[in-house]
Amino acid sequence: MLIQRRRFVAALGAGAIASTAGCSSTDGGDGGNGSGSGGESIGVAGETLTLTTTTSTYDTGLLDAIHTDFQEMYGVTVDAVAQGTGAALETARNGDSDVVMVHARGLEDEFMRNGYGINRRDLMFNDFVIVGPESDPAGIRGMSSATDALTAIAEAQATFVSRGDNSGTHTKELNLWEAAGTEPGGDWYQETGTGMGEALNIANQQGAYTISDRGTFISQRSEIDLTILVQGPIEGGPEILANPYGVMAVNPGVHENANYDLAMAYIGWITSPAVQNAISEYRVNGEQLFFPRAVSEDPDFQQYVPEGWSSEGDDA
């Protein structure tokens, strides 16, 4: 279970892990900085890593908080381009990214199956929540089923703001409507084509419902009047609202311009115990936004390959 991973978050720094994504050090010792830095050893000093990522990792301030360490360690610059998951993967598919950090496993699997992404790692998770005005015209407050909540919103024709941008959040929303057996449409259903922060602002202005990742909502909660009406699994809500993030390198066999060495150094760094701990400790208004997932007592090898992939039947 996804939320069971919280039980060992506090133990993230208690020993090293063997990373399939390369080696890095974040302790400030000779193994990570100075004349013997890992960046110099693989010849990446002075280069720029282009990371395409979701708006949630960027807008919450997480990347600004942790990237300084990586940049100083390797003597490089990280150019984080915030897009919806679909756009982030499309940018990488076009060869304009070195590494991607997204949160829609189905889209990630398609990206890998088509040969564009390699060496995927589970990174972290939070969850999705259904938010809306305090008045709650559709009466969904406290529902234990996300699909029942969406059905109630549709039946009440209460205004719902959809990102409509092929992002991870939009993909989750569409999956929920499908699971609910409801096809949204009409004047009450508004697609914005915007990032999560802007979608929350629009929902706030219109007194509407929307689905948000918990991290972005927490980071903006003091600026809007919306409230969480249906919780995700972090607070005991349905598992269907889980929101896992993954990170993977762009395949240099497809795009020879991809900075594979630096991408692998980044993946090794961000999945290391020290940086996973930094992710765990990151707070906005005293609240934890992301929960580490790369360090586990029970490694999940399925994370490296598309769901359902098997080598059975291959020639010996």
DAMO-V498134 format. One record per pair of residues at least 24 apart in sequence whose ideal C-beta (glycine too) atoms are under 6 Angstrom apart, sorted by the first residue. I is the first residue (numbers start at 1). J is the second residue. If there is no record, write none. Layout:
<<I & J> <I & J>>
//
This chain:
<<2 & 125> <2 & 242> <3 & 233> <5 & 293> <6 & 291> <9 & 280> <9 & 292> <12 & 273> <12 & 276> <12 & 277> <12 & 292> <12 & 295> <13 & 273> <13 & 277> <17 & 295> <19 & 268> <19 & 271> <21 & 119> <21 & 264> <21 & 267> <21 & 268> <22 & 264> <22 & 265> <22 & 268> <23 & 268> <24 & 268> <24 & 269> <24 & 272> <26 & 69> <26 & 274> <26 & 275> <32 & 73> <33 & 73> <39 & 74> <39 & 75> <42 & 261> <44 & 74> <44 & 76> <44 & 261> <44 & 262> <45 & 75> <47 & 76> <47 & 262> <48 & 77> <48 & 79> <49 & 76> <49 & 78> <49 & 98> <49 & 262> <49 & 266> <50 & 79> <50 & 97> <50 & 98> <51 & 78> <51 & 80> <51 & 99> <52 & 81> <52 & 83> <52 & 88> <52 & 91> <52 & 92> <52 & 97> <52 & 100> <53 & 80> <53 & 88> <53 & 101> <54 & 85> <54 & 102> <54 & 103> <54 & 168> <55 & 82> <55 & 195> <55 & 196> <56 & 196> <56 & 213> <56 & 215> <56 & 216> <57 & 101> <58 & 82> <59 & 197> <59 & 216> <60 & 215> <60 & 216> <60 & 219> <60 & 289> <62 & 282> <65 & 282> <66 & 278> <70 & 269> <84 & 165> <84 & 166> <84 & 167> <85 & 167> <85 & 168> <86 & 166> <92 & 250> <95 & 255> <97 & 250> <98 & 250> <98 & 258> <98 & 259> <98 & 263> <99 & 249> <99 & 263> <99 & 266> <100 & 248> <101 & 247> <103 & 168> <103 & 243> <103 & 245> <104 & 168> <104 & 171> <108 & 246> <109 & 306> <109 & 307> <112 & 306> <113 & 306> <115 & 251> <115 & 254> <116 & 251> <116 & 254> <117 & 248> <118 & 249> <118 & 251> <119 & 248> <119 & 249> <120 & 246> <120 & 248> <120 & 304> <121 & 247> <121 & 267> <121 & 271> <121 & 294> <122 & 246> <122 & 293> <122 & 294> <122 & 303> <123 & 245> <123 & 246> <123 & 247> <123 & 293> <123 & 294> <124 & 245> <124 & 279> <124 & 290> <124 & 292> <124 & 293> <125 & 243> <125 & 244> <125 & 291> <125 & 293> <126 & 214> <126 & 215> <126 & 243> <126 & 290> <127 & 214> <127 & 232> <127 & 233> <127 & 234> <127 & 241> <127 & 242> <127 & 243> <128 & 172> <128 & 211> <128 & 213> <128 & 232> <128 & 241> <128 & 243> <129 & 212> <129 & 214> <129 & 228> <129 & 232> <130 & 211> <130 & 229> <130 & 230> <131 & 212> <131 & 226> <131 & 228> <132 & 209> <132 & 229> <133 & 207> <134 & 227> <136 & 229> <140 & 229> <140 & 230> <141 & 229> <143 & 230> <146 & 176> <146 & 230> <146 & 238> <146 & 240> <146 & 241> <147 & 176> <147 & 179> <147 & 180> <149 & 230> <150 & 176> <150 & 180> <151 & 180> <151 & 182> <153 & 209> <154 & 182> <157 & 188> <159 & 188> <159 & 206> <159 & 208> <160 & 189> <160 & 209> <161 & 190> <161 & 199> <161 & 202> <161 & 203> <161 & 208> <161 & 210> <162 & 191> <163 & 199> <164 & 191> <164 & 192> <164 & 193> <165 & 193> <169 & 196> <173 & 211> <200 & 224> <213 & 243> <215 & 289> <218 & 284> <218 & 287> <218 & 289> <219 & 284>>
//
